[in-house]
Amino acid sequence: MVHHTPHDRRASRALRTTAVTAATALTLTLGLTNAAAAPQSAPKSALQPTSQSAPAATQAATRPGDIVKYSPTSFHPLPGQPTRTRAWHMEYRSTTAKGTPNVVSGTVIVPDDGRTGPRPLVTYAVGTVGLADACAPSAGFPKGTTVEANLIQQLTARGWAVAVTDYEGLGTPGDHTYTVGRAEGQAVLDAARAAQRLPGAVRAGVTADSPVGIMGYSQGGQASGWAAELHGTYAPELKVKGTATGGVPADLLKVADFNNGNVGAGLILMAAVGQDTAFPELDLAKYLNAKGRHYVDFMKRNCVAINTVAGLFKKISDVTVKNPLDEADWQRRLHESDLGTRRPDAPVFLYHGTLDELIPYGVGKQLRADWCAKGADVRWTTIPLGEHVIGAIAGAVPAANWLAERFAGKAADGNCG
Protein backbone atom coordinates (compact mmCIF):
# COMPACT_ATOMS: atom_id res chain seq x y z
CA MET A 1 0.00 0.00 0.00
CA VAL A 2 1.21 3.52 -0.79
CA HIS A 3 0.86 6.00 2.07
CA HIS A 4 0.23 9.59 0.97
CA THR A 5 1.49 12.45 3.10
CA PRO A 6 -0.48 15.71 3.48
CA HIS A 7 2.02 17.27 1.07
CA ASP A 8 1.31 14.50 -1.46
CA ARG A 9 -2.43 15.08 -1.17
CA ARG A 10 -2.03 18.86 -1.57
CA ALA A 11 0.20 18.32 -4.60
CA SER A 12 -2.31 15.91 -6.10
CA ARG A 13 -5.14 18.42 -5.67
CA ALA A 14 -2.97 21.13 -7.21
CA LEU A 15 -2.13 18.94 -10.19
CA ARG A 16 -5.80 18.12 -10.82
CA THR A 17 -6.70 21.82 -10.61
CA THR A 18 -3.99 22.93 -13.00
CA ALA A 19 -4.76 20.11 -15.44
CA VAL A 20 -8.38 21.27 -15.67
CA THR A 21 -7.22 24.87 -16.07
CA ALA A 22 -4.84 23.84 -18.84
CA ALA A 23 -7.56 21.96 -20.68
CA THR A 24 -9.89 24.93 -20.53
CA ALA A 25 -7.31 27.40 -21.76
CA LEU A 26 -5.79 25.27 -24.48
CA THR A 27 -9.08 24.36 -26.09
CA LEU A 28 -9.78 28.05 -26.64
CA THR A 29 -6.89 28.28 -29.10
CA LEU A 30 -5.84 26.67 -32.35
CA GLY A 31 -2.52 25.10 -31.47
CA LEU A 32 -0.32 25.86 -28.50
CA THR A 33 -0.31 29.62 -28.69
CA ASN A 34 -0.14 32.93 -27.03
CA ALA A 35 -3.61 33.93 -28.23
CA ALA A 36 -3.04 37.66 -28.20
CA ALA A 37 -1.91 39.53 -31.29
CA ALA A 38 1.34 41.40 -31.01
CA PRO A 39 1.18 45.18 -30.98
CA GLN A 40 1.93 46.52 -34.44
CA SER A 41 5.00 48.41 -33.28
CA ALA A 42 5.84 47.28 -29.74
CA PRO A 43 9.41 48.33 -28.92
CA LYS A 44 11.64 45.60 -27.59
CA SER A 45 12.39 47.61 -24.47
CA ALA A 46 8.72 47.54 -23.53
CA LEU A 47 8.78 43.74 -23.53
CA GLN A 48 11.52 43.40 -20.91
CA PRO A 49 11.29 43.78 -17.14
CA THR A 50 12.75 47.10 -16.05
CA SER A 51 14.09 46.18 -12.59
CA GLN A 52 17.62 45.17 -11.61
CA SER A 53 20.00 43.59 -14.09
CA ALA A 54 22.99 41.34 -13.62
CA PRO A 55 26.29 42.66 -12.26
CA ALA A 56 28.81 43.84 -14.81
CA ALA A 57 30.92 40.72 -14.28
CA THR A 58 27.96 38.55 -15.27
CA GLN A 59 27.33 40.64 -18.37
CA ALA A 60 30.89 39.94 -19.54
CA ALA A 61 30.36 36.14 -19.47
CA THR A 62 30.96 34.36 -22.76
CA ARG A 63 30.12 30.64 -22.34
CA PRO A 64 26.88 29.17 -23.71
CA GLY A 65 24.41 29.37 -20.84
CA ASP A 66 26.09 32.35 -19.21
CA ILE A 67 23.68 35.07 -18.17
CA VAL A 68 23.99 38.47 -19.81
CA LYS A 69 21.37 40.11 -17.60
CA TYR A 70 18.37 39.20 -15.49
CA SER A 71 15.60 40.81 -13.49
CA PRO A 72 12.64 39.70 -11.38
CA THR A 73 9.39 38.98 -13.16
CA SER A 74 6.20 37.11 -12.26
CA PHE A 75 4.54 33.92 -13.39
CA HIS A 76 0.76 33.80 -13.87
CA PRO A 77 -0.97 30.94 -15.72
CA LEU A 78 -4.07 33.14 -16.14
CA PRO A 79 -4.46 36.91 -15.73
CA GLY A 80 -4.04 37.75 -12.05
CA GLN A 81 -3.84 34.12 -10.96
CA PRO A 82 -1.43 33.85 -8.02
CA THR A 83 1.24 31.18 -7.86
CA ARG A 84 3.63 30.32 -5.06
CA THR A 85 6.63 30.90 -7.27
CA ARG A 86 9.49 33.25 -7.85
CA ALA A 87 10.52 34.08 -11.41
CA TRP A 88 13.27 35.86 -13.27
CA HIS A 89 13.47 37.10 -16.83
CA MET A 90 16.93 36.59 -18.28
CA GLU A 91 19.02 36.98 -21.38
CA TYR A 92 21.63 34.27 -21.77
CA ARG A 93 24.23 33.19 -24.26
CA SER A 94 23.54 30.40 -26.73
CA THR A 95 24.53 29.34 -30.26
CA THR A 96 22.96 29.75 -33.69
CA ALA A 97 22.36 26.92 -36.15
CA LYS A 98 25.57 27.97 -37.90
CA GLY A 99 27.58 27.70 -34.70
CA THR A 100 28.03 31.40 -33.93
CA PRO A 101 27.32 32.93 -30.50
CA ASN A 102 24.00 34.64 -29.90
CA VAL A 103 21.87 35.88 -27.01
CA VAL A 104 18.46 34.38 -26.21
CA SER A 105 15.88 35.41 -23.63
CA GLY A 106 13.85 33.24 -21.30
CA THR A 107 12.32 32.81 -17.87
CA VAL A 108 13.24 30.75 -14.82
CA ILE A 109 10.41 29.83 -12.44
CA VAL A 110 11.05 28.29 -9.02
CA PRO A 111 8.48 27.20 -6.42
CA ASP A 112 8.52 29.54 -3.41
CA ASP A 113 8.54 26.67 -0.93
CA GLY A 114 11.67 27.33 1.12
CA ARG A 115 13.55 24.41 -0.37
CA THR A 116 17.28 24.95 -0.73
CA GLY A 117 18.68 21.52 -1.60
CA PRO A 118 19.09 20.36 -5.20
CA ARG A 119 15.68 20.19 -6.83
CA PRO A 120 14.69 18.86 -10.27
CA LEU A 121 14.89 21.29 -13.15
CA VAL A 122 12.81 21.01 -16.30
CA THR A 123 13.95 22.95 -19.34
CA TYR A 124 10.66 23.52 -21.13
CA ALA A 125 10.17 24.24 -24.83
CA VAL A 126 6.84 25.86 -25.73
CA GLY A 127 4.85 25.18 -28.87
CA THR A 128 4.40 27.71 -31.65
CA VAL A 129 3.65 31.20 -30.35
CA GLY A 130 4.37 33.35 -33.41
CA LEU A 131 7.09 35.52 -34.88
CA ALA A 132 6.59 38.87 -33.10
CA ASP A 133 8.51 39.68 -29.91
CA ALA A 134 5.29 40.22 -27.97
CA CYS A 135 4.44 36.55 -28.55
CA ALA A 136 7.44 35.36 -26.49
CA PRO A 137 6.53 33.24 -23.46
CA SER A 138 8.40 35.62 -21.15
CA ALA A 139 6.28 38.53 -22.39
CA GLY A 140 3.09 36.69 -21.50
CA PHE A 141 3.97 35.17 -18.11
CA PRO A 142 3.48 38.40 -16.10
CA LYS A 143 0.13 39.04 -17.83
CA GLY A 144 -1.17 35.48 -17.65
CA THR A 145 -1.49 35.18 -21.43
CA THR A 146 1.10 32.49 -22.21
CA VAL A 147 -1.19 29.51 -22.72
CA GLU A 148 1.30 26.79 -21.83
CA ALA A 149 1.81 28.43 -18.45
CA ASN A 150 -1.07 26.21 -17.35
CA LEU A 151 1.00 23.14 -18.23
CA ILE A 152 4.12 24.62 -16.66
CA GLN A 153 2.22 25.18 -13.42
CA GLN A 154 1.68 21.43 -13.22
CA LEU A 155 5.47 21.10 -13.03
CA THR A 156 6.06 23.78 -10.41
CA ALA A 157 3.26 22.18 -8.33
CA ARG A 158 5.52 19.14 -8.08
CA GLY A 159 8.28 21.27 -6.57
CA TRP A 160 10.29 21.42 -9.79
CA ALA A 161 12.03 24.49 -11.17
CA VAL A 162 11.31 25.29 -14.82
CA ALA A 163 13.45 27.16 -17.36
CA VAL A 164 11.54 28.36 -20.43
CA THR A 165 13.44 29.60 -23.46
CA ASP A 166 11.93 32.22 -25.77
CA TYR A 167 14.05 30.75 -28.60
CA GLU A 168 16.34 32.78 -30.84
CA GLY A 169 14.86 36.10 -31.98
CA LEU A 170 11.79 36.30 -29.73
CA GLY A 171 12.33 39.19 -27.30
CA THR A 172 15.88 39.74 -28.54
CA PRO A 173 17.18 41.49 -31.69
CA GLY A 174 16.53 39.81 -35.01
CA ASP A 175 13.72 37.61 -36.29
CA HIS A 176 12.72 34.29 -34.78
CA THR A 177 14.43 31.25 -36.33
CA TYR A 178 11.18 29.29 -36.19
CA THR A 179 11.53 25.52 -36.88
CA VAL A 180 15.34 25.61 -37.10
CA GLY A 181 15.99 22.56 -34.96
CA ARG A 182 19.61 22.96 -33.96
CA ALA A 183 19.17 26.57 -32.81
CA GLU A 184 16.08 25.57 -30.81
CA GLY A 185 17.72 22.59 -29.14
CA GLN A 186 20.77 24.60 -28.15
CA ALA A 187 18.57 27.36 -26.70
CA VAL A 188 16.71 24.73 -24.63
CA LEU A 189 19.93 23.24 -23.22
CA ASP A 190 21.45 26.65 -22.57
CA ALA A 191 18.31 27.72 -20.68
CA ALA A 192 19.00 24.90 -18.23
CA ARG A 193 22.62 25.99 -17.91
CA ALA A 194 21.50 29.58 -17.30
CA ALA A 195 19.02 28.50 -14.62
CA GLN A 196 21.85 26.75 -12.79
CA ARG A 197 23.88 30.00 -12.89
CA LEU A 198 21.08 32.36 -11.83
CA PRO A 199 21.82 33.49 -8.25
CA GLY A 200 18.23 33.48 -6.96
CA ALA A 201 17.50 30.10 -8.51
CA VAL A 202 20.73 28.64 -7.13
CA ARG A 203 19.71 29.72 -3.62
CA ALA A 204 16.39 27.92 -4.20
CA GLY A 205 18.04 24.63 -5.07
CA VAL A 206 18.69 24.87 -8.82
CA THR A 207 22.30 23.74 -8.98
CA ALA A 208 24.71 21.76 -11.12
CA ASP A 209 23.59 18.71 -9.12
CA SER A 210 19.94 19.13 -10.08
CA PRO A 211 18.48 16.29 -12.13
CA VAL A 212 17.35 17.77 -15.45
CA GLY A 213 14.34 16.90 -17.57
CA ILE A 214 13.62 18.18 -21.08
CA MET A 215 10.00 18.71 -22.11
CA GLY A 216 8.08 20.15 -25.05
CA TYR A 217 5.24 19.69 -27.52
CA SER A 218 4.67 20.78 -31.14
CA GLN A 219 7.43 23.28 -31.97
CA GLY A 220 8.51 22.48 -28.44
CA GLY A 221 8.56 18.83 -29.44
CA GLN A 222 11.03 19.65 -32.18
CA ALA A 223 13.11 21.77 -29.80
CA SER A 224 13.07 19.20 -26.99
CA GLY A 225 13.85 16.39 -29.43
CA TRP A 226 16.83 18.33 -30.70
CA ALA A 227 17.95 19.04 -27.14
CA ALA A 228 17.76 15.30 -26.42
CA GLU A 229 19.89 14.50 -29.47
CA LEU A 230 22.44 17.26 -28.79
CA HIS A 231 22.83 16.80 -25.04
CA GLY A 232 25.81 14.44 -25.14
CA THR A 233 27.87 16.63 -27.46
CA TYR A 234 26.66 20.14 -26.64
CA ALA A 235 25.90 20.16 -22.90
CA PRO A 236 27.10 16.84 -21.44
CA GLU A 237 27.55 18.32 -17.96
CA LEU A 238 23.78 18.65 -17.53
CA LYS A 239 22.43 15.69 -15.56
CA VAL A 240 19.65 14.93 -18.05
CA LYS A 241 17.46 12.08 -16.81
CA GLY A 242 15.00 12.04 -19.68
CA THR A 243 13.08 13.90 -22.36
CA ALA A 244 9.28 14.03 -22.67
CA THR A 245 8.36 15.18 -26.16
CA GLY A 246 5.13 15.09 -28.17
CA GLY A 247 3.50 16.16 -31.42
CA VAL A 248 6.98 16.33 -32.92
CA PRO A 249 7.46 17.81 -36.44
CA ALA A 250 10.42 15.53 -37.03
CA ASP A 251 10.40 15.90 -40.84
CA LEU A 252 9.60 19.46 -41.95
CA LEU A 253 9.15 18.64 -45.63
CA LYS A 254 6.55 15.98 -44.82
CA VAL A 255 4.82 18.38 -42.43
CA ALA A 256 4.79 21.13 -45.07
CA ASP A 257 3.33 18.81 -47.69
CA PHE A 258 0.63 17.71 -45.21
CA ASN A 259 -0.34 21.30 -44.40
CA ASN A 260 -0.23 22.75 -47.92
CA GLY A 261 -3.77 24.01 -48.55
CA ASN A 262 -4.85 22.68 -45.16
CA VAL A 263 -5.71 24.11 -41.75
CA GLY A 264 -2.05 24.64 -40.84
CA ALA A 265 -1.05 26.31 -44.09
CA GLY A 266 -0.02 29.53 -42.35
CA LEU A 267 2.60 27.62 -40.39
CA ILE A 268 4.41 26.75 -43.65
CA LEU A 269 5.09 30.40 -44.42
CA MET A 270 6.09 31.06 -40.80
CA ALA A 271 8.55 28.17 -41.05
CA ALA A 272 9.92 29.54 -44.32
CA VAL A 273 10.52 32.88 -42.59
CA GLY A 274 12.31 31.10 -39.74
CA GLN A 275 14.56 29.12 -42.05
CA ASP A 276 15.33 32.23 -44.13
CA THR A 277 16.24 34.10 -40.95
CA ALA A 278 18.74 31.43 -39.95
CA PHE A 279 20.05 30.99 -43.49
CA PRO A 280 19.68 34.30 -45.40
CA GLU A 281 21.30 32.78 -48.46
CA LEU A 282 18.01 30.93 -49.07
CA ASP A 283 16.62 34.32 -50.16
CA LEU A 284 12.93 33.74 -49.47
CA ALA A 285 12.04 37.17 -50.91
CA LYS A 286 12.79 36.12 -54.49
CA TYR A 287 10.16 33.38 -54.30
CA LEU A 288 7.31 35.52 -52.90
CA ASN A 289 4.61 37.27 -54.89
CA ALA A 290 2.89 40.44 -53.65
CA LYS A 291 0.46 38.44 -51.51
CA GLY A 292 3.33 36.47 -50.03
CA ARG A 293 5.25 39.62 -49.11
CA HIS A 294 2.13 40.99 -47.47
CA TYR A 295 1.63 37.84 -45.41
CA VAL A 296 5.26 37.72 -44.30
CA ASP A 297 5.06 41.30 -43.06
CA PHE A 298 1.76 40.54 -41.33
CA MET A 299 3.06 37.39 -39.67
CA LYS A 300 6.15 39.08 -38.32
CA ARG A 301 3.89 41.54 -36.48
CA ASN A 302 1.38 39.08 -35.03
CA CYS A 303 1.09 35.91 -32.98
CA VAL A 304 0.20 32.44 -34.11
CA ALA A 305 -3.56 32.39 -33.47
CA ILE A 306 -4.08 35.31 -35.86
CA ASN A 307 -1.41 34.08 -38.27
CA THR A 308 -3.00 30.63 -38.43
CA VAL A 309 -6.42 32.07 -39.20
CA ALA A 310 -4.92 34.37 -41.84
CA GLY A 311 -3.26 31.43 -43.54
CA LEU A 312 -6.11 28.92 -43.37
CA PHE A 313 -6.27 26.58 -46.38
CA LYS A 314 -3.88 28.66 -48.49
CA LYS A 315 -1.53 26.87 -50.84
CA ILE A 316 2.16 27.58 -51.31
CA SER A 317 1.33 28.54 -54.88
CA ASP A 318 -0.98 31.29 -53.59
CA VAL A 319 1.92 33.24 -52.09
CA THR A 320 4.88 32.40 -54.33
CA VAL A 321 6.05 32.83 -57.89
CA LYS A 322 8.00 29.59 -57.49
CA ASN A 323 7.88 27.01 -54.70
CA PRO A 324 11.12 27.25 -52.70
CA LEU A 325 10.53 23.80 -51.22
CA ASP A 326 11.23 22.32 -54.66
CA GLU A 327 14.75 23.76 -54.60
CA ALA A 328 17.79 21.72 -53.54
CA ASP A 329 19.18 24.36 -51.18
CA TRP A 330 15.87 24.69 -49.33
CA GLN A 331 15.45 20.94 -49.11
CA ARG A 332 18.97 20.56 -47.76
CA ARG A 333 18.43 23.15 -45.03
CA LEU A 334 15.04 21.72 -44.06
CA HIS A 335 16.49 18.23 -43.82
CA GLU A 336 19.15 19.61 -41.48
CA SER A 337 16.32 20.03 -38.97
CA ASP A 338 15.20 16.40 -39.30
CA LEU A 339 15.08 14.43 -36.07
CA GLY A 340 15.94 10.77 -35.72
CA THR A 341 19.47 11.01 -37.11
CA ARG A 342 21.18 10.86 -33.68
CA ARG A 343 20.55 8.70 -30.61
CA PRO A 344 19.36 10.55 -27.50
CA ASP A 345 21.68 9.53 -24.66
CA ALA A 346 18.91 9.56 -22.03
CA PRO A 347 15.47 7.88 -22.10
CA VAL A 348 12.65 9.48 -24.11
CA PHE A 349 8.88 9.56 -23.60
CA LEU A 350 7.42 10.18 -27.07
CA TYR A 351 3.70 10.72 -27.66
CA HIS A 352 1.44 11.64 -30.58
CA GLY A 353 -2.28 11.88 -31.31
CA THR A 354 -3.63 9.59 -34.02
CA LEU A 355 -5.78 12.37 -35.52
CA ASP A 356 -3.25 15.19 -35.32
CA GLU A 357 -4.33 17.69 -37.98
CA LEU A 358 -1.05 19.65 -37.97
CA ILE A 359 1.74 17.10 -37.47
CA PRO A 360 0.97 13.77 -39.18
CA TYR A 361 0.82 10.78 -36.86
CA GLY A 362 3.06 8.92 -39.28
CA VAL A 363 5.84 11.46 -38.70
CA GLY A 364 5.76 10.66 -34.98
CA LYS A 365 5.78 6.91 -35.65
CA GLN A 366 8.78 7.29 -37.95
CA LEU A 367 10.69 9.24 -35.30
CA ARG A 368 10.03 6.44 -32.85
CA ALA A 369 11.32 3.89 -35.39
CA ASP A 370 14.41 5.95 -36.17
CA TRP A 371 15.35 6.47 -32.51
CA CYS A 372 14.68 2.82 -31.66
CA ALA A 373 16.83 1.70 -34.60
CA LYS A 374 19.71 3.72 -33.15
CA GLY A 375 19.38 2.03 -29.76
CA ALA A 376 17.60 4.82 -27.89
CA ASP A 377 15.44 4.00 -24.88
CA VAL A 378 12.02 5.17 -26.10
CA ARG A 379 8.61 4.88 -24.46
CA TRP A 380 6.13 5.42 -27.33
CA THR A 381 2.58 6.40 -26.40
CA THR A 382 -0.29 6.78 -28.84
CA ILE A 383 -3.19 9.09 -27.96
CA PRO A 384 -6.24 7.50 -29.63
CA LEU A 385 -8.46 9.98 -31.50
CA GLY A 386 -6.23 12.80 -30.30
CA GLU A 387 -5.85 15.85 -32.52
CA HIS A 388 -3.11 18.40 -31.93
CA VAL A 389 -4.39 20.27 -28.87
CA ILE A 390 -6.00 17.20 -27.30
CA GLY A 391 -2.65 15.47 -27.69
CA ALA A 392 -0.99 18.22 -25.67
CA ILE A 393 -3.60 18.05 -22.91
CA ALA A 394 -3.88 14.28 -22.72
CA GLY A 395 -0.12 13.78 -22.83
CA ALA A 396 0.97 16.42 -20.33
CA VAL A 397 0.37 14.61 -17.04
CA PRO A 398 1.59 11.18 -18.21
CA ALA A 399 4.71 12.89 -19.57
CA ALA A 400 5.33 14.66 -16.26
CA ASN A 401 4.68 11.43 -14.32
CA TRP A 402 7.24 9.70 -16.52
CA LEU A 403 9.79 12.44 -15.78
CA ALA A 404 9.05 12.11 -12.06
CA GLU A 405 10.01 8.44 -12.22
CA ARG A 406 13.27 9.34 -13.94
CA PHE A 407 14.00 11.96 -11.27
CA ALA A 408 13.32 9.30 -8.63
CA GLY A 409 15.94 7.04 -10.20
CA LYS A 410 13.51 4.40 -11.50
CA ALA A 411 14.55 2.44 -14.56
CA ALA A 412 12.95 3.57 -17.81
CA ASP A 413 10.31 1.35 -19.42
CA GLY A 414 11.02 1.66 -23.12
CA ASN A 415 8.87 -0.27 -25.59
CA CYS A 416 11.02 -0.33 -28.73
CA GLY A 417 10.97 -4.12 -28.93
BELKA-V421293 format. One line per field, one symbol per residue. phi: phi as a letter, one per 20 degrees, with the letter a starting at -180 (. if undefined). A space follows every 10 residues. Layout:
phi: ???
This chain:
phi: .eeefgffff ffffffffff fffffffece neceffffgf bffgffedgd egdfggfffe fcfgnfeeab afbcccfcgm ffcecdbceb dcebbffene fbccdacdcc gecnfcfgdf cdeddffgdp degfeggffe gfemdegfgf fffffffene ecdcfemfnd ncgnefegme gfffffffff ffgfffdegf fgfenecfef fdddbabmgf fffffffffe gfdebfffef ercdbbleef cfffffffef mdfegffffg ffffffffcg fflggfeeeg ffffffffff dcefffffff egmfdgffcc ebfffeefff ffffffefdn ecegecgcdd cbefdgeddg gffffffgff fffenfedde cedfmeeffg ffffeffgff fffgfffenf ffdfcff
